[in-house]
Amino acid sequence: MGVIYEQVIELFTSLIYIGYPPDVENRNEIHEKLRKHYVSKLPSKLTAIVKFLGEDEWMGGKKLTYVDFIIYDILDFNRVLFDPKHFNAFPTLVSYMRRVEGLKGVKEYLSSEAFQPMPIFGPTALFGNTKDYTPTE
């Protein structure tokens, strides 16, 4: 399970680089270039996660572990930061995410006023930094 965990953490690290590119004159250009590259690679990254999950219910097989929550979180970041259509081609991931969202405690939290899907990043980020952020391609 360590391999899939590392791949998903790499996705998150990439999101941080996209959101917080170097503070240079062409910062917005760098952000856009990194974002487009990331989106172009997203299907292959999601495919790797689907292959690891296979027919299993959880990343650890039949057993729910903390890794499932980390993976869910990062997948959800991708779902809300980019066009959710990227997930339409991966019904296995959509089902996986629904299973996590249906867990006792998680389901209640997601439907509570305490849950805020945005912002993901702080105010100095170039995306995902406001409550009213809308996904881009």
N, C-alpha and C positions, 0 to 999 in steps of 0.2 A: 504494500500500500504506500510505501515511501516514495516510489517513483511517481505515482499520480499526484500525491501531495506536492511534490517538488514542481511538477508541471503546472499545477494550479497556482502555486505561489509565484511562479514565473509570470503567469498571466496577470496577477495582481501587481507585481513589480513593474511590468510593462505599463499598466494603467497609471501608476504613479509617475513614471517618466513622461507619459503623454500629458497628464494633468499639470505637472510641474516641470516643464522643460527649462533649460538654463535661462537665466535672466540676462538675455542678450538682445541686441537690437532686432533680430529676426525671430524672436521667441514665438510669435503666432505662426509663422511659416514652419518652424520646426514642429510645433504642436500639430499642425495640420498634416504634415508629412508623416509623423509618427502615428497619428490616428488612422490615416489611410492605410499605412502598412499593417498596423495591428488588425484592422477590419479585414484586410485581404487574407491574413493568416488565421483569423478566428475559426473558420470552418474546419481547418485541419486540427486545430487545438481541441475543438469540441468533439471531433471524430475520435481523437485519442482518448478522451474521457469516456465516450460511449463504449469504445472497445474495451477499456478497462472494466467498466461496470458490467458489460455483457448482459446476461439474463438475471444478474443478481439484483436484489432489492436495495442493497446498500454497498458502499465501496468496500466494506469488509465482509461481503457475502450476505449472510442472513442477519449479521450483527451490526446494529447502528453504533458508530463510534464518533468521537469528536471530529475526525477527519471529514465526516459527512457534513457537519455544520460549517466547517471552514470552506469546503468545496461549494456548498450551497450558497454561502455568502458571496463568494467571488463570482459564481455563475450569475447570481442575482445582480451584482454590480454590472456585469456585462449586459444583462437583460434590460436594465434601466438606463445605462449610459449610451447604449447603441440601439438601433432599431430592433425591436423584439422579433422581427421577421427572421433574424439570424438563427433563432431557436426553432422556428417552424420546421426546419429540415431535420430536426433531432427529437422526434417524439419520445425517445428513451430518456433524454434529459428533461424534457417537459414533465414526463411522468415522475421522474426522480425528484424534481423540484416540488411537485405537488405532494409527493409522499412526505417530504420534509415539512412543507407548509401545513400538512394535515396532522402532524404530531401534536399530542396534547401539550399545551403550554405555548407551543409555537403558533398554533392556530389562533389561540386567544390573543396572543401578543400582536400578531399581524392584523387582527381586526380591532385592536384597541386604539384609543387616541394617542397613546404613548409612541406608537409606531410611526416613524417618519422615513419614507423611502429616500428622501433627499434632504439635505445635501449629503453626498458621499465624501467629498473632499472639502477642504477649507476654502476660505474666500480668495486666496491668492492663486488657486488652481484655475486653469483655463476652461475646464468643463466639469459638470457634476458638482458645482459649488453653490447652487441656489436651490431653494425649495421648489421653484417653478421651472427648473431645468426640463427641457424636453429632449428626448433622444435624437441623435443624428445617425446617419447611415454608418 
